[in-house]
């Protein structure tokens, strides 16, 4: 099979279609409904989702909460430092971080917040440009708690905000209503879930739609474009995920309805798990043992999905791994899904749908 050119997943995205703010109400986002059987499109709003779901269907959703991961501090000389928390390395005291200005912060460099809430020391430099930072806080407070008070929401680079912004709207809306806020683990939101409201979820529950939780630690790699000439050459990022025993069981027969993935992060978790498990283990289910692993799966055409029947997703960046996944889900064929994806995105642009994280949604049936 010849290599799959990355150019097939490129398209022109007018800057004016990149949503800079969320919809006035979460479920007032527009919803482009794609029917793979009839190969038709319909234009609705997200609040209409109930019309397309059935009793017995299960919503698999990523409940990862977003950590306000961008911290600002000063060097002893007074120079400004930006420290972006990525993931813990050593029990939460040492974190892998992106630090700026990186070249001026060698091993042993220190910085602190003006209030004395935390200080950091560079204890290792990584080949990818990140650094390991050992944090010290008042009375041993977790750095995640400090970030909750002082950190900025790690909005994607295409959403423009002034430096130091802690807008109440972003703190609330760049987070799903079902996120486990007691344990913030993600540095990017599972954006397909941003459209749900408590009222819509209650409505779906009342009509017999179930839910199953997934926790995937969404990382910055989700925004990394594919720069290689072919898709196969791209080295995809890895992300930690967890599937509770009840979620594992809900993926296997007998299935009361369809398995509906809310977002590409959920698809990654489910398909990575099923790539190694053909059936749930009795031990995991009886003892409630969650499945914890690191997803390194790269989904692109052609692909048969083992654990997802319906997909809810946003409109993604050109040349992104998320666009590859969406094309694969549209059709199991090698090129049919790619060509159809380009047609769908052209239609969305013509009708001025809002794109990317704060944008509108697509339901692929």
Buried (B, 14 or more C-beta within 10 A) or exposed (E): EEEBEBEBBBBEBEEEBBBBEBBEEBBBBBBBBBEBEEEEBEEBBBBBBEEBBEEEBBBBBBBBBBBBBBBBBEBEEEEEBBBBBBBBBEEEBBBBBBBEEBEEBEEEBBBBBEEEBBBBBBBEBEEEEBBBBBBBBEEEBEBBEBBBEBBBBBBBEBBEEEEEEBBEEBBEBBBBBBBEEEEBBBBBBBBBBBBBBEEBBEBBEEEEBBBBBBBBBBBBBBBBBBEEEBBEEBEBBBBBBBBBBEBBBBBBEEEEBBBBBBBBBBBBBBBBBBEEBEEBEEEBEEEEEBBEBEBEBBBBBBBEBBBBBBBBBBBBBBBBBBBBBBBBBBBBEBEBBBBBBBEBBEBBBEEEBBBBBBBBBBBBB
